[in-house]
Amino acid sequence: MANHPNETARKIDQKASQLDGEGFNQMHREYRDRLIDSVTGFVRDRARAEDIADRAFQKAWEKRDTFRGESLPTTWLESIGRNEARRSLSRDRAGQFDSIDQAEARELPVPGLVTDELEKRDDRLRLEEALAQLPDKQRRALIAHFIEGLSVREIAQREHVPIGTVLSRIHGGKQLFRDAWGAADREKGSADLTWGR
């Protein structure tokens, strides 16, 4: 019978908690693919996610003496990976505002791609607005599970609550989110109708 992913992560965390050479190597061998998958969901590019995961492991190794043990080593590593992914995306956004007169700017964006990007920004804004309407506990549970990629068990440990409480917060949060998203859709639809007049 195969180990459950959380059981495997727990075993990795037990060995890696020392963050010595062997424990860290085992965490790298057994957790690297999971970190890459998590970062890929964030940056939507597998090759880029591999580079980011490698930087996260490198930074974790360099900063291992700062690990306080208040969380699992894999949770600590996951947060380093998310921070590296955010920095990478932030650098990309900063580069988008460079002048088109620069020598590196070889092509202008295709109009359809610009429209797609604007729609993504609009969806991101609607997502943030819908999440902002949720009670804090449900919002934190949804973000931790669906955006940060944490398991229900990891959320329960982080929030210091039973697993059933996390499941309840996720379930209730999803319903509240659907309602908030639907309200944003109706609002957007009425704005679109007035725009056409």
C-alpha positions as CSV (number, residue, x, y, z in Angstrom):
1,M,0.0,0.0,0.0
2,A,1.4,3.4,-1.0
3,N,2.0,6.1,1.5
4,H,-0.5,9.0,1.6
5,P,1.1,12.2,0.3
6,N,0.7,13.9,3.7
7,E,2.3,10.9,5.4
8,T,5.2,11.1,3.0
9,A,5.6,14.8,3.7
10,R,5.5,14.1,7.5
11,K,8.3,11.6,7.1
12,I,10.3,14.1,5.0
13,D,9.7,16.8,7.6
14,Q,10.8,14.5,10.5
15,K,14.1,13.8,8.8
16,A,14.6,17.3,7.5
17,S,13.7,19.0,10.8
18,Q,17.4,18.7,11.6
19,L,18.2,20.5,8.3
20,D,21.6,18.9,8.3
21,G,23.1,17.7,5.0
22,E,21.4,14.4,4.9
23,G,18.0,15.6,6.0
24,F,18.1,18.5,3.6
25,N,19.2,16.2,0.7
26,Q,16.3,13.8,1.5
27,M,13.8,16.8,1.5
28,H,15.2,17.9,-1.9
29,R,14.9,14.4,-3.3
30,E,11.4,13.7,-2.0
31,Y,9.8,17.2,-2.1
32,R,11.3,18.9,-5.2
33,D,8.6,17.7,-7.6
34,R,5.8,18.7,-5.3
35,L,7.3,22.2,-4.9
36,I,7.7,22.5,-8.7
37,D,4.0,21.5,-9.1
38,S,3.0,24.1,-6.6
39,V,5.0,26.9,-8.1
40,T,3.9,25.8,-11.6
41,G,0.3,26.5,-10.5
42,F,1.4,30.0,-9.5
43,V,3.6,31.0,-12.5
44,R,1.9,28.8,-15.2
45,D,5.3,27.7,-16.7
46,R,6.9,24.4,-15.7
47,A,10.5,25.4,-16.8
48,R,10.3,28.7,-14.9
49,A,8.8,26.8,-11.9
50,E,11.8,24.4,-11.9
51,D,14.2,27.4,-11.8
52,I,12.2,29.0,-9.0
53,A,12.1,25.8,-7.0
54,D,15.9,25.4,-7.4
55,R,16.4,29.0,-6.1
56,A,14.0,28.2,-3.2
57,F,16.1,25.2,-2.2
58,Q,19.3,27.1,-2.6
59,K,18.0,30.0,-0.4
60,A,16.6,27.5,2.2
61,W,20.0,25.8,2.4
62,E,21.8,29.2,2.8
63,K,19.3,30.3,5.4
64,R,18.8,27.0,7.2
65,D,20.2,28.4,10.4
66,T,17.3,30.9,10.5
67,F,14.7,28.1,10.5
68,R,13.0,28.3,13.9
69,G,11.0,25.1,13.7
70,E,7.7,26.8,14.3
71,S,6.4,25.2,11.1
72,L,7.3,22.1,9.2
73,P,10.5,22.3,7.0
74,T,8.4,21.7,3.9
75,T,6.0,24.5,4.8
76,W,8.9,26.8,5.4
77,L,10.4,25.8,2.0
78,E,7.0,26.2,0.3
79,S,6.8,29.8,1.6
80,I,10.3,30.5,0.3
81,G,9.2,29.1,-3.1
82,R,6.1,31.3,-3.2
83,N,8.1,34.4,-2.3
84,E,10.6,33.5,-5.1
85,A,7.7,33.1,-7.5
86,R,6.3,36.5,-6.5
87,R,9.6,38.1,-7.0
88,S,9.9,36.5,-10.4
89,L,6.5,37.8,-11.5
90,S,7.2,41.2,-10.0
91,R,10.3,41.5,-12.1
92,D,8.3,40.6,-15.2
93,R,5.7,43.2,-14.4
94,A,8.5,45.8,-13.9
95,G,9.9,44.9,-17.3
96,Q,6.6,45.4,-19.0
97,F,6.8,49.2,-18.3
98,D,10.2,49.6,-20.1
99,S,10.1,52.0,-23.0
100,I,9.3,50.5,-26.4
101,D,12.1,52.7,-27.7
102,Q,14.7,50.5,-26.1
103,A,16.8,48.3,-28.3
104,E,15.5,45.2,-26.6
105,A,11.9,45.9,-27.6
106,R,11.7,44.1,-30.9
107,E,8.0,43.5,-31.2
108,L,4.9,45.3,-30.1
109,P,2.2,43.2,-28.4
110,V,-0.5,41.6,-30.5
111,P,-3.8,43.4,-29.9
112,G,-5.6,40.1,-28.9
113,L,-2.9,39.4,-26.3
114,V,-3.3,42.9,-24.8
115,T,-7.1,42.3,-24.6
116,D,-6.4,38.9,-22.9
117,E,-4.1,40.5,-20.4
118,L,-6.7,43.2,-19.6
119,E,-9.3,40.5,-19.0
120,K,-6.9,38.6,-16.7
121,R,-6.4,41.8,-14.7
122,D,-10.1,42.4,-14.5
123,D,-10.6,38.8,-13.3
124,R,-7.8,39.2,-10.7
125,L,-9.5,42.4,-9.5
126,R,-12.9,40.7,-9.2
127,L,-11.2,37.8,-7.4
128,E,-9.6,40.1,-4.9
129,E,-12.9,42.0,-4.4
130,A,-14.9,38.8,-3.9
131,L,-12.4,37.4,-1.4
132,A,-12.4,40.8,0.5
133,Q,-16.1,40.3,1.1
134,L,-15.6,37.0,3.0
135,P,-15.1,36.7,6.7
136,D,-11.4,36.5,7.6
137,K,-11.4,32.8,8.7
138,Q,-13.1,31.6,5.5
139,R,-10.9,33.9,3.3
140,R,-7.7,32.6,4.9
141,A,-8.8,29.0,4.5
142,L,-9.6,29.4,0.8
143,I,-6.4,31.3,0.0
144,A,-4.3,28.8,1.9
145,H,-6.0,25.8,0.2
146,F,-6.6,27.0,-3.3
147,I,-4.0,29.6,-3.9
148,E,-1.1,28.6,-1.7
149,G,-1.8,24.9,-2.3
150,L,-1.7,23.8,1.4
151,S,-3.4,20.6,2.4
152,V,-6.3,20.7,4.9
153,R,-4.0,19.1,7.5
154,E,-1.3,21.8,6.9
155,I,-3.9,24.6,7.3
156,A,-5.2,23.0,10.5
157,Q,-1.7,22.9,11.9
158,R,-1.0,26.5,10.9
159,E,-4.4,27.8,12.2
160,H,-4.2,25.6,15.3
161,V,-7.7,24.2,14.7
162,P,-9.2,20.7,14.0
163,I,-9.3,19.4,10.4
164,G,-13.1,19.4,10.5
165,T,-13.0,23.2,11.3
166,V,-10.8,23.8,8.2
167,L,-13.1,21.7,6.1
168,S,-16.1,23.6,7.3
169,R,-14.4,27.0,6.7
170,I,-13.5,25.9,3.1
171,H,-17.0,24.6,2.4
172,G,-18.7,27.7,3.8
173,G,-16.1,30.0,2.2
174,K,-16.7,28.5,-1.2
175,Q,-20.4,29.2,-1.0
176,L,-19.8,32.8,0.2
177,F,-17.3,33.2,-2.6
178,R,-19.7,31.9,-5.2
179,D,-22.3,34.4,-4.0
180,A,-19.8,37.3,-4.1
181,W,-18.5,36.3,-7.5
182,G,-22.1,36.1,-8.8
183,A,-22.8,39.5,-7.5
184,A,-19.7,40.8,-9.2
185,D,-20.9,39.1,-12.5
186,R,-24.3,40.8,-12.2
187,E,-22.7,44.1,-11.4
188,K,-20.3,43.7,-14.4
189,G,-23.2,42.7,-16.6
190,S,-25.2,45.8,-15.7
191,A,-22.1,48.0,-16.3
192,D,-21.6,46.3,-19.7
193,L,-25.3,47.1,-20.6
194,T,-24.9,50.8,-19.6
195,W,-21.7,51.0,-21.6
196,G,-23.5,50.0,-24.8
197,R,-26.1,52.8,-24.5
